[in-house]
Amino acid sequence: MNWNQIERGLKAEAVTERMPDMESFQEDARARLSLVHQDATMVHRGRAGLWFLTSSLAAVAIAGALFLRPAVPAAAASTEVASLTVDVDHASVLIMNDASQDATIVWIADMEVADL
């Protein structure tokens, strides 16, 4: 539906007769407008300041988390397991060290949970 069809439809229904004339409509709109506080510059300035403060604090927190992390001690930096002693009955122990992922998997075969 385009505007021409809407206009024709409104004229056909004689809706324009019930509508106020332009001068009284604008006079009413101006009267209502004068009741609303129109100086929004202070509101926007306050929001901008709050937005700046919030984003600045977030940027500082992210920078601190990324750059000021405590260093990992050298002993804890490696996850490699060279040997392992298992005190319960078992069939075998498999130790897999993956240096590229800095991970270690320890697999103990045929160990009974009841023996723990």
Buried (B, 14 or more C-beta within 10 A) or exposed (E): EEEEEEEEEEEEEEEEEEEEEEEEEEEEEEEEEEEEEEEEEEEEEEEEEEEEEEEEEEEEEEEEEEEEEEEEEEEEEEEEEEEEEEEEEEEEBEBEBEEEEEEBEEEBEEBEEEEE
